[in-house]
Amino acid sequence: MIRNYRRDNKVNIQYLLIPEQHQDGAWHMHGLLKGLPLSHLRINENGYYEWEKYTERFGYMSIDLIRDKIAVGKYITKYITKSICESGVTERNKKLYYATRGLKKAKKIKEGTLTEKEILSIPWKYENDYIKSIDLTAEELEKILKLLK
């Protein structure tokens, strides 16, 4: 649907969508959209933007503009991580999200496992049931990585 909409309306919509299943079995998506012109949206009864073409096809939706990139990063990371945790997937490269072809991928800085002591020593700025996060400059990251060695 999005690919056809891009072609028909000559817009470059990019997306990252994470499906989530409710306990009652119904599905919904959390995600990010880029390139969808505001003129293609309307304000819904809750004061959020709505993409009518998507609503006609898939049902209710609401969109808001990004006001805080760090908060959005935490939000989307939560749902990706939650998707992994709740699916019980252990299979490598299993797809748990949908993304536009060619979307930039994360850059791996370091891979490994932290010990419980290392985890406790990091001054986390945010945590919930699925993630812990901290906002760092490149210099601050290097400093923490050296301390953990």
Number of C-alpha atoms within 10 A of each C-alpha: 9 14 12 9 15 15 11 9 10 9 13 15 16 18 18 16 19 22 15 20 13 8 7 6 8 8 10 15 15 15 18 17 15 11 11 17 11 12 7 12 15 15 15 15 9 8 11 14 18 21 20 17 14 14 12 10 9 11 10 13 17 15 17 12 11 10 8 8 9 11 12 14 11 17 14 17 17 18 21 20 16 16 19 17 12 10 12 8 13 9 7 6 7 9 10 15 17 13 15 14 8 7 10 8 6 6 6 6 6 7 6 5 8 10 10 8 9 13 13 10 12 14 12 12 9 12 12 9 8 14 15 16 15 13 12 10 8 8 9 11 14 12 11 15 11 9 11 14 6
